[in-house]
Amino acid sequence: MSVESTNEELRELTLLEQIENDPDVNQSTLATQLGVAVGTVNWHIKRLIAKGALKVSRAERKKLRYIITPEGLALRARLAVNYVEQSFSVYRRTRQRVKDYLVKVKSAGFDHVRIVGSGDVADICKLTCIEQGITVVTDKSVPALVLDGYKIRLEGLE
């Protein structure tokens, strides 16, 4: 599955959850919550309507109300399960890659590493280091796990 389709699924999941919480929510608010343009929200809503996941009714003259259909509830559940499965897959792959790098670090005689980056992937790296008996330090003379999004590379063992 491509990153783009994953992003689209996550947006649809978030839209369905937000609409379920507030059927009177407007597209501008949804766009702000998702961090996307109103046109993107409109495109997703039209797709959800075409899939039979959403219906729209007019609540007032200019106000719309979104109704999640039974198909929409099933889609939301399926998207949520997919999201959790993908998250665990990323977690497992990240841990395995870090473990592989730490074997190289240990065999080179180091018991310390530096982590360059932050966020969830950095947290996974830190936990894996602790589990493998490697201390995380800021010392630039030790090997480094360098994070670039979900990508990790080992530097400093040349």
C-alpha positions as CSV (number, residue, x, y, z in Angstrom):
1,M,0.0,0.0,0.0
2,S,1.4,3.4,-0.9
3,V,2.0,6.3,1.5
4,E,-0.6,8.3,-0.4
5,S,-3.4,5.7,-0.1
6,T,-2.5,5.3,3.6
7,N,-2.8,9.1,4.0
8,E,-6.1,9.1,2.2
9,E,-7.4,6.3,4.4
10,L,-6.3,8.1,7.5
11,R,-8.0,11.2,6.4
12,E,-11.2,9.3,5.7
13,L,-11.0,7.6,9.1
14,T,-10.5,11.0,10.8
15,L,-13.3,12.6,8.8
16,L,-15.7,9.7,9.8
17,E,-14.7,10.0,13.4
18,Q,-15.1,13.8,13.5
19,I,-18.5,13.6,11.7
20,E,-19.6,10.9,14.1
21,N,-18.7,13.1,17.0
22,D,-20.4,16.2,15.5
23,P,-22.8,15.6,12.5
24,D,-23.2,19.4,12.2
25,V,-19.4,20.1,11.7
26,N,-18.6,22.2,8.7
27,Q,-15.9,21.5,6.1
28,S,-13.8,24.5,7.2
29,T,-13.6,23.1,10.8
30,L,-12.8,19.6,9.4
31,A,-10.1,21.1,7.2
32,T,-8.5,22.8,10.2
33,Q,-8.6,19.5,12.2
34,L,-7.0,17.6,9.4
35,G,-4.5,20.3,8.5
36,V,-5.6,20.3,4.8
37,A,-7.5,22.6,2.5
38,V,-11.3,22.8,2.4
39,G,-11.2,21.5,-1.1
40,T,-9.4,18.3,0.1
41,V,-12.1,17.8,2.7
42,N,-14.8,18.4,0.1
43,W,-13.2,15.8,-2.2
44,H,-13.0,13.2,0.6
45,I,-16.7,13.9,1.6
46,K,-17.8,13.4,-2.1
47,R,-15.8,10.1,-2.2
48,L,-17.5,8.9,1.1
49,I,-20.9,9.8,-0.3
50,A,-20.1,7.9,-3.5
51,K,-19.1,4.9,-1.5
52,G,-22.4,5.1,0.4
53,A,-20.6,5.8,3.7
54,L,-22.1,9.3,4.2
55,K,-25.3,11.0,3.4
56,V,-25.9,14.7,3.5
57,S,-29.0,16.6,4.5
58,R,-29.7,20.3,4.8
59,A,-30.0,21.2,8.5
60,E,-30.6,24.9,7.8
61,R,-30.5,27.2,4.7
62,K,-26.7,27.2,4.5
63,K,-25.9,24.4,7.0
64,L,-25.4,20.8,6.1
65,R,-25.7,17.8,8.4
66,Y,-23.6,14.7,7.6
67,I,-25.1,11.3,8.4
68,I,-22.9,8.2,8.7
69,T,-24.6,5.2,7.1
70,P,-24.2,1.6,8.3
71,E,-21.8,1.2,5.4
72,G,-19.9,4.2,6.8
73,L,-19.7,2.7,10.3
74,A,-18.3,-0.6,8.7
75,L,-15.8,1.5,6.7
76,R,-14.7,3.4,9.8
77,A,-14.1,0.1,11.7
78,R,-12.2,-1.4,8.7
79,L,-10.0,1.8,8.4
80,A,-9.3,1.8,12.1
81,V,-8.2,-1.8,12.0
82,N,-6.0,-1.1,9.0
83,Y,-4.4,1.9,10.7
84,V,-3.6,-0.1,13.8
85,E,-2.2,-3.0,11.7
86,Q,0.0,-0.6,9.7
87,S,1.2,1.2,12.8
88,F,2.3,-2.1,14.4
89,S,4.0,-3.1,11.2
90,V,6.0,0.1,11.2
91,Y,6.8,-0.4,14.9
92,R,8.0,-4.0,14.3
93,R,10.1,-3.1,11.2
94,T,11.6,-0.1,13.0
95,R,12.6,-2.2,16.0
96,Q,14.1,-4.9,13.8
97,R,16.2,-2.4,11.9
98,V,17.4,-0.8,15.1
99,K,18.3,-4.2,16.6
100,D,20.3,-5.0,13.4
101,Y,22.2,-1.8,13.7
102,L,22.8,-2.3,17.4
103,V,24.4,-5.7,16.6
104,K,26.9,-3.8,14.4
105,V,27.4,-1.2,17.1
106,K,28.2,-3.8,19.7
107,S,30.5,-5.8,17.4
108,A,32.4,-2.6,16.8
109,G,33.0,-2.4,20.5
110,F,30.5,0.4,21.4
111,D,27.9,0.3,24.2
112,H,26.6,3.8,23.6
113,V,24.8,5.4,20.6
114,R,23.4,8.8,19.8
115,I,20.0,9.3,18.3
116,V,19.7,12.1,15.8
117,G,16.0,13.0,15.4
118,S,12.8,13.1,17.4
119,G,9.3,11.8,17.5
120,D,7.7,8.4,17.6
121,V,10.5,6.7,15.7
122,A,13.1,8.1,18.1
123,D,11.1,6.8,21.0
124,I,11.1,3.3,19.4
125,C,14.8,3.6,18.9
126,K,15.4,4.6,22.5
127,L,13.3,1.7,23.8
128,T,15.1,-0.8,21.6
129,C,18.5,0.6,22.8
130,I,17.4,0.1,26.5
131,E,16.2,-3.4,25.7
132,Q,19.5,-4.2,24.0
133,G,21.7,-2.8,26.8
134,I,22.9,0.2,24.8
135,T,23.0,3.6,26.4
136,V,21.7,6.6,24.5
137,V,24.0,9.6,24.8
138,T,24.6,13.0,23.1
139,D,28.4,12.4,22.7
140,K,29.3,13.0,19.1
141,S,32.2,10.5,19.2
142,V,29.9,7.5,19.3
143,P,27.9,5.9,16.4
144,A,24.6,7.6,15.6
145,L,21.1,6.3,14.6
146,V,20.1,9.1,12.2
147,L,16.3,9.4,11.6
148,D,14.7,10.8,8.5
149,G,11.0,10.3,8.8
150,Y,10.6,6.5,9.1
151,K,14.0,5.8,7.6
152,I,16.9,5.1,9.9
153,R,20.6,4.9,9.0
154,L,23.6,4.1,11.1
155,E,26.5,6.6,10.9
156,G,29.9,6.7,12.6
157,L,31.2,3.1,12.2
158,E,33.2,3.8,9.1
